[in-house]
Amino acid sequence: MKTFRIFLVAGAFILTATSAHAVKAIDDGSKFGTGEDSIRCLEQVSLLSSYYKIKAYDDAYNSFKIIYDECPQAAGRTLYNNGAFLIKYKMSQEKDKAKKQDWFKLLMECYEKRIQYFGNDKKYPESYIRGRQAIDYIELSGDPNMLDVVLPWLEMSITDRGSASEAAVVDYYFRMKEKQYQSDTEKYKESFINDFLKVARILEGSIVLGEEKTKDAYKATLSNVNSIFVKSGAADCATLDGVFASKVEANTNNVVDLTAIIKLYKGANCTESDVYFSASAKAHKLNPSSETAAGCGYQAIKKEEYAQALDFFNEAITLLDESAENDSIRYDYQYIIAGILMTQDKYADAKAAALKAIQYAPNQGKPYIALARMYADPKHNPYSDDKILAKTVYWAAVDKLEKAKAVDPDCAEEAQALINQFRKYYPTKEDVFFKPELKVGETFHIGGWINESVRCRD
């Protein structure tokens, strides 16, 4: 009996001591707290992990909130990564606007608390967190003055992380910079152009240095950034020359910056600029690419050095990778090659180049119009010694023009004007009567370099 009484007294003492030393981690700065609070915290960390894995997000949020309020360091940075997702989930379920705004405030607080406790994390420091926070602010705040809030966060993020920046963060940074530029184009024009160059350099580095699974995202972002910049109105040729002439000279050995400038000029249709030519030539010596070869090709055309131009554009096609996404570029270069060969009166080769262009872009009408113009050129008529058969080439020319209208509405007006012109030169009924090889409604084969079968008209 005495032993049992001693046991009870000792047990009571232990329980009292445990309760007396139960302290929440939020109060003593520890990871889990002490006593019963420590046990509660550990239980909730385990529950949060389990609920989150099975997508029981309401239960997961309840556990998250206990940890968040009582032991904010207990689950490491994962608590805040998962927590941001859970808060956004709860926010998406909320119908009341005022309460939805309360969820948003909690989300921003979650980011601030993560920075407080884990802002010095080596892998995901404050600059990483600010990038994520900025994206959520842009997408969820509805704040008309968001630029004042998010631009410093985004600037900090990409400046610190450079090519390790997430593609989405870089994308949103440039979108916000474009909004800023549009708010006062005169004030922000030069800085916006410099921002473009900075972002292009980051993304080029990300594509080169990034993991294979992320490269497509960086490529898509770079394409989007280029498109935004070209459409912004800041990229007129005179402005580009004023900003980039000195940069090209200063970056003689920096192929990344030179390539970014080349892409910019090409996107802005400033391919007759001496700055563009200079950047292309310098970059081509350092690291030949499709774009640098094309730049050198445009320069050769301007100088009327057509043989060199052909070499450069053929090289530009060769240097493209085999992916179908480059077919539009192949089309551009093949169409240019066709034009150069026409200038040199090499119509058979020009025709072959135009047909290749059509293979890469069947919905483009310009190559068909080029073929029609070549077919109708009297200097290259395969029947120069037969006035009647010479007229049959206009049937072939009109066939190509009708095709241009069918595949490309943008070319319809030009094609129709040529059709109206060329029909005047069709063989007449009398012409057909005197040529037994011409039978109305039947096929006639035009020989020579044209090598086309046409329907004989009446």
Sine and cosine of phi, psi and omega as CSV:
sin_phi,cos_phi,sin_psi,cos_psi,sin_omega,cos_omega
0.00,0.00,-0.66,0.75,0.01,-1.00
-0.90,0.44,-0.63,0.77,0.01,-1.00
-0.90,0.43,-0.68,0.73,0.00,-1.00
-0.88,0.47,-0.64,0.77,0.00,-1.00
-0.91,0.42,-0.63,0.77,0.03,-1.00
-0.89,0.45,-0.64,0.77,0.00,-1.00
-0.89,0.46,-0.68,0.73,0.02,-1.00
-0.89,0.46,-0.68,0.73,0.00,-1.00
-0.90,0.44,-0.69,0.72,-0.01,-1.00
-0.90,0.43,-0.66,0.75,0.01,-1.00
-0.89,0.45,-0.68,0.74,0.02,-1.00
-0.89,0.46,-0.62,0.78,-0.01,-1.00
-0.90,0.43,-0.66,0.75,-0.02,-1.00
-0.91,0.42,-0.71,0.70,0.01,-1.00
-0.88,0.48,-0.66,0.75,0.01,-1.00
-0.90,0.43,-0.66,0.75,-0.01,-1.00
-0.91,0.41,-0.66,0.75,0.00,-1.00
-0.90,0.44,-0.72,0.69,0.00,-1.00
-0.90,0.44,-0.62,0.78,-0.05,-1.00
-0.92,0.40,-0.48,0.88,-0.04,-1.00
-0.97,-0.23,0.26,0.97,0.08,-1.00
-0.98,0.21,0.93,-0.37,-0.03,-1.00
-0.73,-0.69,0.73,-0.68,0.02,-1.00
-0.94,0.33,0.57,-0.82,0.00,-1.00
-0.88,0.48,-0.56,0.83,-0.01,-1.00
-0.89,0.46,-0.41,0.91,-0.04,-1.00
-1.00,0.01,-0.58,0.82,-0.05,-1.00
-0.97,-0.26,0.01,1.00,0.07,-1.00
0.98,0.22,0.12,0.99,0.00,-1.00
-1.00,0.09,-0.02,-1.00,-0.05,-1.00
-0.99,0.15,-0.68,0.74,-0.09,-1.00
-0.87,-0.49,-0.16,0.99,-0.14,-0.99
0.99,0.14,-0.24,-0.97,0.00,-1.00
-0.73,-0.69,0.33,-0.94,0.08,-1.00
0.89,0.45,-0.62,-0.78,-0.04,-1.00
-0.87,0.49,-0.56,0.83,0.03,-1.00
-0.91,0.42,-0.57,0.82,0.05,-1.00
-0.91,0.41,-0.69,0.73,0.01,-1.00
-0.90,0.44,-0.69,0.72,0.02,-1.00
-0.87,0.49,-0.65,0.76,-0.02,-1.00
-0.91,0.42,-0.73,0.69,0.01,-1.00
-0.88,0.48,-0.64,0.77,0.02,-1.00
-0.88,0.47,-0.70,0.71,-0.05,-1.00
-0.93,0.36,-0.56,0.83,0.07,-1.00
-0.88,0.48,-0.69,0.73,0.02,-1.00
-0.91,0.41,-0.69,0.73,0.00,-1.00
-0.90,0.43,-0.67,0.74,0.01,-1.00
-0.85,0.53,-0.72,0.69,0.00,-1.00
-0.87,0.49,-0.70,0.72,-0.03,-1.00
-0.92,0.39,-0.73,0.68,-0.02,-1.00
-0.90,0.45,-0.64,0.77,-0.05,-1.00
-0.91,0.42,-0.64,0.77,-0.03,-1.00
-0.90,0.43,-0.59,0.81,-0.03,-1.00
-1.00,-0.07,0.14,0.99,0.05,-1.00
0.89,0.45,0.51,0.86,0.13,-0.99
-1.00,0.03,0.96,0.27,-0.25,-0.97
-0.94,0.35,-0.51,0.86,0.04,-1.00
-0.91,0.41,-0.71,0.70,0.05,-1.00
-0.92,0.40,-0.63,0.78,0.02,-1.00
-0.88,0.47,-0.65,0.76,0.01,-1.00
-0.89,0.45,-0.66,0.75,-0.01,-1.00
-0.86,0.51,-0.68,0.74,0.03,-1.00
-0.93,0.37,-0.66,0.75,0.04,-1.00
-0.83,0.55,-0.70,0.71,-0.10,-0.99
-0.92,0.39,-0.58,0.82,0.04,-1.00
-0.90,0.43,-0.74,0.68,0.01,-1.00
-0.89,0.45,-0.71,0.71,-0.03,-1.00
-0.84,0.54,-0.66,0.75,-0.05,-1.00
-0.99,0.14,-0.55,0.83,-0.19,-0.98
-0.96,-0.30,-0.57,0.82,-0.04,-1.00
-0.60,-0.80,0.94,0.34,-0.18,-0.98
-0.92,0.40,-0.14,0.99,0.04,-1.00
-0.97,-0.26,0.00,1.00,-0.19,-0.98
-0.91,0.41,-0.61,0.79,-0.10,-1.00
-0.96,-0.28,0.24,0.97,0.03,-1.00
0.92,0.40,-0.27,-0.96,-0.05,-1.00
-0.91,0.42,-0.38,0.92,0.00,-1.00
-0.87,0.50,-0.56,0.83,0.01,-1.00
-0.82,0.58,-0.68,0.73,-0.10,-1.00
-0.99,0.14,-0.49,0.87,0.09,-1.00
-0.92,0.39,-0.76,0.65,0.05,-1.00
-0.92,0.38,-0.60,0.80,-0.02,-1.00
-0.89,0.46,-0.67,0.74,0.03,-1.00
-0.87,0.50,-0.66,0.75,0.04,-1.00
-0.89,0.45,-0.71,0.71,-0.05,-1.00
-0.91,0.41,-0.64,0.77,0.03,-1.00
-0.91,0.42,-0.67,0.74,0.04,-1.00
-0.91,0.41,-0.56,0.83,0.07,-1.00
-0.90,0.45,-0.74,0.68,0.00,-1.00
-0.90,0.44,-0.62,0.79,0.02,-1.00
-0.89,0.45,-0.64,0.77,-0.01,-1.00
-0.92,0.39,-0.40,0.92,0.00,-1.00
-1.00,0.08,-0.27,0.96,-0.11,-0.99
-0.99,0.15,0.73,-0.69,0.01,-1.00
-0.99,-0.13,-0.53,0.85,-0.04,-1.00
-0.96,0.28,0.82,-0.58,-0.08,-1.00
-0.89,0.45,-0.66,0.75,-0.01,-1.00
-0.90,0.43,-0.69,0.72,0.01,-1.00
-0.93,0.38,-0.57,0.82,0.05,-1.00
-0.88,0.47,-0.61,0.79,0.04,-1.00
-0.92,0.39,-0.56,0.83,0.07,-1.00
-0.90,0.44,-0.63,0.78,0.05,-1.00
-0.90,0.44,-0.64,0.77,0.01,-1.00
-0.89,0.45,-0.67,0.75,0.03,-1.00
-0.88,0.47,-0.64,0.77,0.04,-1.00
-0.90,0.43,-0.61,0.79,0.02,-1.00
-0.88,0.47,-0.72,0.70,0.02,-1.00
-0.90,0.43,-0.61,0.79,0.05,-1.00
-0.90,0.44,-0.59,0.81,0.02,-1.00
-0.87,0.49,-0.67,0.74,0.04,-1.00
-0.91,0.42,-0.68,0.74,-0.01,-1.00
-0.89,0.45,-0.64,0.76,-0.01,-1.00
-0.94,0.35,-0.58,0.82,0.05,-1.00
-0.89,0.46,-0.66,0.75,0.03,-1.00
-0.90,0.43,-0.63,0.78,0.01,-1.00
-0.86,0.51,-0.71,0.70,-0.10,-1.00
-1.00,-0.09,-0.49,0.87,-0.11,-0.99
-0.75,-0.66,0.38,0.93,-0.01,-1.00
-0.92,0.39,-0.28,0.96,0.01,-1.00
-0.98,-0.18,0.18,0.98,0.03,-1.00
-0.84,0.54,0.73,-0.68,-0.10,-1.00
-0.91,0.41,-0.63,0.78,-0.07,-1.00
-1.00,0.10,-0.65,0.76,-0.05,-1.00
-0.78,-0.62,0.96,0.27,-0.06,-1.00
-0.98,0.20,-0.13,-0.99,-0.04,-1.00
-0.82,0.57,-0.63,0.78,-0.04,-1.00
-0.88,0.47,-0.59,0.81,0.08,-1.00
-0.92,0.39,-0.72,0.69,-0.05,-1.00
-0.89,0.45,-0.66,0.75,-0.01,-1.00
-0.89,0.46,-0.59,0.81,0.05,-1.00
-0.87,0.48,-0.72,0.70,0.04,-1.00
-0.90,0.43,-0.66,0.75,0.00,-1.00
-0.88,0.47,-0.66,0.75,0.00,-1.00
-0.88,0.47,-0.68,0.74,0.00,-1.00
-0.87,0.49,-0.72,0.70,0.01,-1.00
-0.91,0.42,-0.59,0.81,0.02,-1.00
-0.90,0.43,-0.69,0.72,-0.01,-1.00
-0.89,0.46,-0.70,0.72,-0.12,-0.99
-0.98,0.19,-0.44,0.90,-0.18,-0.98
-0.86,-0.51,-0.28,0.96,-0.14,-0.99
-0.97,0.22,-0.60,0.80,-0.11,-0.99
0.94,0.34,0.26,0.96,-0.05,-1.00
-0.98,0.21,0.88,-0.48,0.00,-1.00
-0.93,0.36,-0.31,0.95,0.00,-1.00
-0.95,-0.30,0.53,0.85,-0.11,-0.99
-0.89,0.45,-0.42,0.91,-0.04,-1.00
-0.84,0.54,-0.63,0.77,-0.02,-1.00
-0.89,0.46,-0.49,0.87,-0.04,-1.00
-1.00,0.05,-0.76,0.65,-0.20,-0.98
-1.00,0.09,-0.48,0.88,-0.04,-1.00
-0.88,0.48,-0.68,0.74,0.07,-1.00
-0.88,0.48,-0.61,0.79,0.04,-1.00
-0.91,0.42,-0.74,0.67,-0.02,-1.00
-0.91,0.42,-0.65,0.76,0.03,-1.00
-0.87,0.50,-0.73,0.69,0.01,-1.00
-0.87,0.49,-0.68,0.73,-0.07,-1.00
-0.90,0.44,-0.78,0.62,-0.09,-1.00
-0.97,0.23,-0.46,0.89,0.04,-1.00
-0.93,0.38,-0.66,0.75,-0.02,-1.00
-0.97,0.25,-0.64,0.77,-0.15,-0.99
-1.00,-0.07,-0.36,0.93,0.06,-1.00
0.82,0.57,-0.77,-0.64,-0.06,-1.00
-0.95,0.32,-0.13,0.99,0.10,-1.00
-1.00,0.06,-0.04,1.00,0.02,-1.00
-0.88,0.48,0.53,-0.84,0.09,-1.00
-0.94,0.34,0.58,-0.81,-0.02,-1.00
-0.84,0.54,-0.66,0.75,-0.03,-1.00
-0.90,0.44,-0.59,0.81,0.00,-1.00
-0.92,0.39,-0.69,0.72,0.03,-1.00
-0.90,0.44,-0.66,0.75,0.00,-1.00
-0.87,0.49,-0.75,0.67,-0.01,-1.00
-0.92,0.39,-0.58,0.81,0.05,-1.00
-0.85,0.53,-0.75,0.67,-0.06,-1.00
-0.95,0.32,-0.55,0.83,0.08,-1.00
-0.87,0.49,-0.68,0.73,0.01,-1.00
-0.93,0.37,-0.59,0.81,0.05,-1.00
-0.91,0.41,-0.58,0.81,0.04,-1.00
-0.93,0.38,-0.61,0.79,0.08,-1.00
-0.89,0.46,-0.67,0.74,0.03,-1.00
-0.88,0.47,-0.70,0.72,0.01,-1.00
-0.87,0.49,-0.69,0.72,-0.02,-1.00
-0.92,0.39,-0.39,0.92,0.03,-1.00
-0.94,0.34,-0.44,0.90,0.04,-1.00
-0.33,-0.94,1.00,0.07,-0.14,-0.99
-0.89,0.46,-0.56,0.83,-0.01,-1.00
-0.94,0.35,-0.67,0.74,-0.06,-1.00
-0.94,0.35,-0.65,0.76,-0.17,-0.99
-0.97,-0.26,0.12,0.99,-0.12,-0.99
-0.87,0.50,-0.80,0.60,-0.07,-1.00
-0.92,0.40,-0.66,0.75,0.00,-1.00
-0.92,0.40,-0.57,0.82,0.02,-1.00
-0.91,0.42,-0.65,0.76,0.04,-1.00
-0.90,0.44,-0.67,0.74,0.04,-1.00
-0.91,0.42,-0.58,0.81,0.06,-1.00
-0.89,0.45,-0.65,0.76,0.04,-1.00
-0.86,0.51,-0.74,0.67,-0.03,-1.00
-0.88,0.47,-0.64,0.77,0.02,-1.00
-0.89,0.46,-0.73,0.69,-0.02,-1.00
-0.92,0.40,-0.66,0.75,0.01,-1.00
-0.87,0.49,-0.65,0.76,0.01,-1.00
-0.90,0.43,-0.66,0.75,0.02,-1.00
-0.89,0.46,-0.73,0.68,-0.07,-1.00
-0.94,0.35,-0.61,0.79,0.07,-1.00
-0.87,0.50,-0.68,0.74,0.04,-1.00
-0.91,0.42,-0.61,0.79,0.01,-1.00
-0.90,0.44,-0.64,0.77,0.00,-1.00
-0.91,0.41,-0.63,0.77,-0.02,-1.00
-0.96,0.27,-0.70,0.72,-0.15,-0.99
-0.99,-0.12,-0.30,0.95,-0.10,-1.00
-0.94,0.33,0.20,-0.98,0.05,-1.00
-0.94,0.33,0.43,-0.90,-0.07,-1.00
-0.85,0.52,-0.60,0.80,-0.07,-1.00
-0.95,0.33,-0.29,0.96,-0.03,-1.00
-0.97,-0.24,-0.16,0.99,-0.12,-0.99
-0.89,0.45,-0.61,0.79,0.01,-1.00
-0.89,0.46,-0.61,0.79,0.01,-1.00
-0.91,0.41,-0.65,0.76,0.03,-1.00
-0.92,0.39,-0.64,0.77,0.03,-1.00
-0.90,0.45,-0.68,0.73,0.02,-1.00
-0.90,0.44,-0.63,0.78,0.01,-1.00
-0.92,0.40,-0.68,0.74,0.02,-1.00
-0.88,0.47,-0.67,0.74,0.04,-1.00
-0.88,0.47,-0.66,0.75,0.01,-1.00
-0.92,0.40,-0.67,0.74,0.02,-1.00
-0.88,0.47,-0.71,0.71,0.04,-1.00
-0.86,0.52,-0.69,0.72,-0.01,-1.00
-0.90,0.44,-0.70,0.71,0.02,-1.00
-0.87,0.50,-0.69,0.72,-0.06,-1.00
-0.91,0.41,-0.71,0.71,-0.03,-1.00
-0.89,0.45,-0.63,0.78,-0.03,-1.00
-0.98,0.19,-0.22,0.98,-0.09,-1.00
-0.93,0.37,-0.41,0.91,-0.07,-1.00
1.00,-0.07,-0.13,0.99,0.00,-1.00
-0.99,0.17,-0.25,0.97,-0.17,-0.98
-0.99,-0.14,0.66,0.75,0.10,-0.99
-0.96,0.27,0.45,-0.89,-0.17,-0.98
-0.88,0.48,-0.66,0.75,-0.02,-1.00
-0.90,0.44,-0.67,0.74,0.02,-1.00
-0.90,0.43,-0.69,0.73,0.01,-1.00
-0.86,0.50,-0.69,0.73,0.01,-1.00
-0.88,0.47,-0.67,0.74,-0.01,-1.00
-0.89,0.45,-0.56,0.83,-0.04,-1.00
-1.00,0.07,-0.64,0.77,-0.21,-0.98
-0.98,-0.17,-0.19,0.98,0.00,-1.00
-0.84,0.54,-0.74,0.67,-0.01,-1.00
-0.95,0.32,-0.55,0.84,-0.02,-1.00
-0.92,0.38,-0.58,0.82,0.03,-1.00
-0.91,0.42,-0.68,0.74,0.01,-1.00
-0.92,0.39,-0.58,0.82,-0.03,-1.00
-0.98,0.21,-0.30,0.95,-0.06,-1.00
-0.92,-0.40,0.63,0.78,-0.05,-1.00
-0.82,0.58,-0.55,0.84,-0.05,-1.00
-0.94,-0.35,0.19,0.98,-0.02,-1.00
-0.97,-0.26,1.00,-0.02,-0.11,-0.99
-0.92,0.38,-0.48,0.88,0.00,-1.00
-0.91,0.42,-0.76,0.65,0.01,-1.00
-0.91,0.41,-0.65,0.76,0.01,-1.00
-0.88,0.47,-0.66,0.75,0.01,-1.00
-0.90,0.43,-0.66,0.75,0.04,-1.00
-0.87,0.49,-0.66,0.75,0.01,-1.00
-0.91,0.42,-0.67,0.74,0.02,-1.00
-0.87,0.50,-0.73,0.69,0.00,-1.00
-0.89,0.47,-0.64,0.77,0.01,-1.00
-0.88,0.47,-0.74,0.67,0.00,-1.00
-0.89,0.46,-0.65,0.76,0.00,-1.00
-0.91,0.41,-0.69,0.73,0.01,-1.00
-0.89,0.45,-0.51,0.86,-0.01,-1.00
-1.00,0.00,0.12,0.99,-0.03,-1.00
0.84,0.55,0.64,0.77,0.04,-1.00
-0.95,-0.32,0.73,0.68,-0.11,-0.99
-1.00,0.05,0.22,0.98,0.12,-0.99
-0.92,-0.39,0.17,0.99,-0.02,-1.00
-0.99,0.16,0.65,-0.76,0.05,-1.00
-0.91,0.42,-0.50,0.87,0.05,-1.00
-0.91,0.41,-0.69,0.72,0.05,-1.00
-0.87,0.49,-0.70,0.71,0.01,-1.00
-0.88,0.48,-0.69,0.72,-0.03,-1.00
-0.90,0.44,-0.71,0.71,0.01,-1.00
-0.88,0.47,-0.66,0.75,-0.01,-1.00
-0.90,0.45,-0.72,0.70,-0.03,-1.00
-0.90,0.44,-0.69,0.73,-0.01,-1.00
-0.91,0.41,-0.71,0.70,-0.02,-1.00
-0.92,0.39,-0.57,0.82,-0.03,-1.00
-0.91,0.41,-0.55,0.83,0.05,-1.00
-0.94,0.35,-0.59,0.81,-0.05,-1.00
-0.98,0.21,-0.70,0.71,-0.09,-1.00
-0.39,-0.92,1.00,0.04,-0.07,-1.00
-0.84,0.55,0.74,-0.67,0.06,-1.00
-0.64,-0.77,0.13,-0.99,0.02,-1.00
-0.86,0.52,-0.67,0.74,-0.06,-1.00
-0.94,0.35,-0.64,0.77,0.01,-1.00
-0.94,0.35,-0.60,0.80,0.04,-1.00
-0.90,0.44,-0.67,0.75,0.02,-1.00
-0.89,0.45,-0.66,0.75,0.03,-1.00
-0.86,0.51,-0.68,0.73,0.05,-1.00
-0.91,0.40,-0.55,0.83,0.03,-1.00
-0.91,0.41,-0.68,0.73,0.04,-1.00
-0.88,0.48,-0.63,0.77,0.02,-1.00
-0.90,0.44,-0.66,0.75,0.01,-1.00
-0.90,0.44,-0.61,0.79,0.05,-1.00
-0.89,0.47,-0.71,0.71,-0.01,-1.00
-0.86,0.51,-0.58,0.82,0.01,-1.00
-1.00,0.09,0.01,1.00,-0.05,-1.00
0.88,0.48,0.51,0.86,0.09,-1.00
-0.99,-0.11,0.97,0.26,-0.23,-0.97
-0.94,0.35,-0.55,0.83,0.02,-1.00
-0.89,0.45,-0.69,0.73,0.05,-1.00
-0.91,0.41,-0.64,0.77,0.00,-1.00
-0.86,0.51,-0.70,0.72,0.04,-1.00
-0.87,0.50,-0.69,0.72,0.01,-1.00
-0.87,0.49,-0.70,0.72,-0.04,-1.00
-0.92,0.39,-0.67,0.74,-0.03,-1.00
-0.95,0.30,-0.55,0.84,0.11,-0.99
-0.91,0.41,-0.62,0.79,0.07,-1.00
-0.90,0.43,-0.65,0.76,0.01,-1.00
-0.86,0.52,-0.63,0.77,0.04,-1.00
-0.93,0.36,-0.67,0.74,-0.01,-1.00
-0.88,0.47,-0.58,0.81,-0.07,-1.00
-0.98,0.17,-0.13,0.99,0.08,-1.00
-0.97,0.26,0.57,-0.82,0.09,-1.00
-0.97,0.26,0.15,-0.99,-0.17,-0.99
-0.99,0.14,0.00,1.00,-0.09,-1.00
-0.91,0.41,0.54,-0.84,-0.03,-1.00
-0.91,0.42,-0.39,0.92,-0.03,-1.00
-0.91,0.42,-0.26,0.96,0.03,-1.00
-1.00,-0.06,0.05,1.00,-0.04,-1.00
-0.88,0.47,-0.57,0.82,0.00,-1.00
-0.91,0.41,-0.56,0.83,0.04,-1.00
-0.95,0.31,-0.66,0.75,0.05,-1.00
-0.86,0.51,-0.65,0.76,0.04,-1.00
-0.85,0.53,-0.77,0.64,-0.02,-1.00
-0.81,0.58,-0.74,0.67,-0.08,-1.00
-0.94,0.34,-0.63,0.78,0.02,-1.00
-0.92,0.40,-0.60,0.80,0.03,-1.00
-0.92,0.40,-0.64,0.77,0.07,-1.00
-0.90,0.44,-0.68,0.73,0.03,-1.00
-0.86,0.51,-0.68,0.74,0.03,-1.00
-0.86,0.50,-0.66,0.75,0.01,-1.00
-0.91,0.42,-0.65,0.76,0.03,-1.00
-0.89,0.45,-0.70,0.72,-0.02,-1.00
-0.91,0.40,-0.56,0.83,0.09,-1.00
-0.89,0.45,-0.68,0.74,0.01,-1.00
-0.86,0.50,-0.54,0.84,0.00,-1.00
-1.00,0.02,0.11,0.99,-0.02,-1.00
0.89,0.46,0.44,0.90,0.06,-1.00
-0.99,-0.16,0.96,0.29,-0.19,-0.98
-0.93,0.36,-0.58,0.81,0.01,-1.00
-0.89,0.46,-0.71,0.71,0.03,-1.00
-0.93,0.36,-0.60,0.80,0.02,-1.00
-0.89,0.45,-0.65,0.76,0.04,-1.00
-0.87,0.49,-0.70,0.71,0.00,-1.00
-0.87,0.50,-0.66,0.75,0.01,-1.00
-0.92,0.39,-0.64,0.76,0.02,-1.00
-0.90,0.44,-0.64,0.77,0.03,-1.00
-0.91,0.41,-0.59,0.81,0.08,-1.00
-0.91,0.42,-0.65,0.76,0.04,-1.00
-0.86,0.52,-0.67,0.74,0.01,-1.00
-0.89,0.45,-0.60,0.80,0.03,-1.00
-0.87,0.50,-0.62,0.79,-0.05,-1.00
-0.99,0.15,-0.40,0.91,-0.01,-1.00
-0.56,-0.83,0.98,0.20,-0.07,-1.00
-0.88,0.47,-0.32,0.95,-0.04,-1.00
-1.00,-0.05,0.15,0.99,0.02,-1.00
-0.99,-0.13,0.75,-0.67,-0.06,-1.00
-1.00,-0.01,-0.34,0.94,-0.10,-0.99
-0.86,0.51,-0.67,0.74,0.02,-1.00
-0.88,0.47,-0.57,0.82,0.04,-1.00
-0.91,0.41,-0.64,0.77,0.04,-1.00
-0.91,0.42,-0.63,0.78,0.05,-1.00
-0.88,0.48,-0.67,0.74,0.03,-1.00
-0.89,0.46,-0.68,0.74,-0.01,-1.00
-0.88,0.48,-0.69,0.72,0.01,-1.00
-0.89,0.46,-0.63,0.77,0.02,-1.00
-0.92,0.40,-0.70,0.72,-0.01,-1.00
-0.86,0.51,-0.59,0.81,-0.08,-1.00
-1.00,0.06,0.01,1.00,-0.03,-1.00
-0.97,0.24,0.91,-0.41,-0.06,-1.00
-0.86,0.51,-0.48,0.88,-0.05,-1.00
-0.92,0.39,-0.37,0.93,-0.08,-1.00
-0.88,-0.48,0.41,0.91,0.00,-1.00
-0.96,0.29,0.81,-0.59,-0.03,-1.00
-0.94,0.33,-0.16,0.99,0.00,-1.00
-0.89,-0.46,0.76,0.65,-0.05,-1.00
-0.90,0.45,-0.33,0.95,-0.02,-1.00
-0.98,-0.18,0.12,0.99,-0.01,-1.00
-0.68,-0.73,0.97,-0.25,-0.12,-0.99
-0.90,0.44,-0.51,0.86,-0.03,-1.00
-0.98,0.21,-0.80,0.60,0.00,-1.00
-0.89,0.45,-0.46,0.89,0.03,-1.00
-0.86,0.51,-0.48,0.88,-0.02,-1.00
-0.96,0.27,-0.31,0.95,-0.05,-1.00
-0.91,0.42,-0.36,0.93,-0.01,-1.00
-0.89,0.45,-0.40,0.92,0.00,-1.00
-0.95,0.30,-0.44,0.90,0.13,-0.99
-0.89,0.45,-0.73,0.69,0.00,-1.00
-0.90,0.44,-0.63,0.77,0.00,-1.00
-0.89,0.45,-0.70,0.71,-0.01,-1.00
-0.92,0.39,-0.58,0.81,0.07,-1.00
-0.84,0.54,-0.68,0.73,0.01,-1.00
-0.92,0.39,-0.60,0.80,0.01,-1.00
-0.93,0.36,-0.62,0.79,0.07,-1.00
-0.90,0.45,-0.60,0.80,0.05,-1.00
-0.91,0.41,-0.66,0.76,0.03,-1.00
-0.86,0.52,-0.69,0.72,0.03,-1.00
-0.89,0.46,-0.63,0.77,-0.08,-1.00
-0.93,0.37,-0.62,0.78,-0.10,-1.00
-1.00,-0.05,-0.37,0.93,-0.15,-0.99
-0.61,-0.80,1.00,-0.09,-0.01,-1.00
-0.84,0.54,-0.46,0.89,-0.01,-1.00
-0.90,0.43,-0.39,0.92,-0.02,-1.00
-0.99,-0.13,0.00,1.00,-0.16,-0.99
-0.87,0.50,-0.68,0.73,-0.06,-1.00
-0.91,0.41,-0.73,0.68,0.02,-1.00
-0.89,0.45,-0.68,0.73,-0.02,-1.00
-0.90,0.45,-0.68,0.73,-0.03,-1.00
-0.91,0.42,-0.62,0.78,0.03,-1.00
-0.87,0.49,-0.65,0.76,0.03,-1.00
-0.95,0.32,-0.59,0.81,0.05,-1.00
-0.86,0.51,-0.73,0.68,0.00,-1.00
-0.86,0.50,-0.58,0.82,-0.01,-1.00
-0.96,0.28,-0.72,0.69,-0.12,-0.99
-0.96,0.29,-0.47,0.88,-0.01,-1.00
-0.89,0.46,-0.41,0.91,0.01,-1.00
-0.91,0.42,-0.35,0.94,-0.09,-1.00
-0.97,-0.25,0.16,0.99,0.07,-1.00
-0.86,0.52,0.47,-0.88,0.17,-0.99
-0.85,0.52,0.65,-0.76,0.04,-1.00
-0.98,0.18,0.12,-0.99,0.06,-1.00
-0.87,0.49,-0.63,0.78,0.02,-1.00
-0.90,0.43,-0.64,0.77,0.04,-1.00
-0.86,0.51,-0.72,0.70,-0.02,-1.00
-0.90,0.44,-0.64,0.76,-0.03,-1.00
-0.86,0.51,-0.62,0.78,-0.07,-1.00
-1.00,0.08,0.01,1.00,0.02,-1.00
-0.85,-0.52,0.98,-0.19,-0.05,-1.00
-0.87,0.50,-0.43,0.90,0.02,-1.00
-0.96,0.28,-0.21,0.98,0.04,-1.00
-0.98,-0.20,0.93,-0.38,0.00,-1.00
-0.82,-0.57,0.86,-0.51,-0.09,-1.00
-0.83,0.56,0.75,-0.66,0.03,-1.00
1.00,0.03,-0.21,0.98,0.00,-1.00
-0.97,-0.23,0.19,-0.98,-0.07,-1.00
-0.99,0.10,0.67,-0.74,0.11,-0.99
-0.83,-0.56,0.73,-0.68,-0.02,-1.00
-0.99,-0.13,0.87,-0.49,0.08,-1.00
-1.00,0.08,0.82,-0.57,-0.08,-1.00
-1.00,0.04,-0.39,-0.92,0.01,-1.00
0.91,0.42,-0.43,-0.90,-0.07,-1.00
-0.93,0.37,-0.36,0.93,0.01,-1.00
-0.94,0.34,-0.77,0.64,0.14,-0.99
0.78,0.62,0.81,0.58,-0.03,-1.00
-0.80,-0.60,0.61,-0.79,0.13,-0.99
-0.99,-0.14,0.73,-0.68,-0.05,-1.00
-0.77,-0.64,0.31,-0.95,0.08,-1.00
-1.00,0.02,0.75,-0.66,0.00,-1.00
-0.96,0.26,0.87,-0.50,0.00,-1.00
-1.00,0.00,0.34,-0.94,0.09,-1.00
-0.98,-0.19,0.00,0.00,0.00,0.00
